[in-house]
Amino acid sequence: MSEQTVESDIPVFSKRLDELMASMLAGETPNVGRFCGYCYTPMSKKASECPHCDRTTSAYEPVAKIPLDFFELYKRMRKREALIVNSFAFGGLGLGLVLFILLVALAVYRLHQSLWALAGATAVLIIGGRVFAGILGGWIGDSIGYDYAHRKLVDEWHEYEHARETRLGRASAYEDAAHDATPASDRSAASAQS
């Protein structure tokens, strides 16, 4: 990993792992292969370094299966994204419905039950609701949902990684990064006090 790359700038799931986990959860692909022992990105048989996190196989022994508890991180991320996108999409449908009701009220009370106004209101309901749902859910909600779900995923990843590394008796990369960011004078002063 380059010195300029910040740990939180690297996505938790590589694009390849994201696609593979979706396929595994759909039952299309078995959970078998050679995966990075740190981030679980698929690796070739001869690779000695992960293409995603740059960890070496000597530091993190490759695993043959992705742990089941790691799938829970993925499922929660997808649920968060879906919740936000669907909420915005239903908001768009609701906006179409409100406009329909307002146009029907206008047609009935102001335009003396004009058939053309009622047809226009129906068109707004059918077409407008779909367009508003697409804009709010598929564009705005998608962006917000993706950002929120991935911020939460990074937090959960740090907790997962810390628990896994503690279980294995190693310091987590997150702790190592915090240690590396602490000036040497502060570390020596802290060790002298203890």
C-alpha angles and dihedrals in degrees: 000000000000120000091240093056112092115214093236091053090067112083114241093230119044114224090252093050091047091055092043094050091049089052092047093050090049089054093243097114131035121238093246131113141076114305134178109266090224109040100009094234110157113261133194118248093254099041115118095184132044112251090215109041099017092230114148124237089238090060095040116025111223116250129220095219136029108245114252093232089059088061088061090064089053094047093049091049092052092046091053092050092048093047093054096041092048092046091054091045092052088047087057091050089048090052090052090050093049091050089049092052092048092049092048090050089049091049093049101041104029106025097040096246095309111194091213092053091050090049089050090050090051090050089052089052095049102035100024094049090053093046093046091048090050094048097042098037104029099039113020098025092045092055094045093043093050093049094046095045093049094047089053090045091056090053092048091046091057090051092046093046093047092050092046094047092045089051089051092045096246133119112252120246088242090059090044090054091050089048092049091049092054111092114249091239090058091048093050091047091050093049091048090055093052 
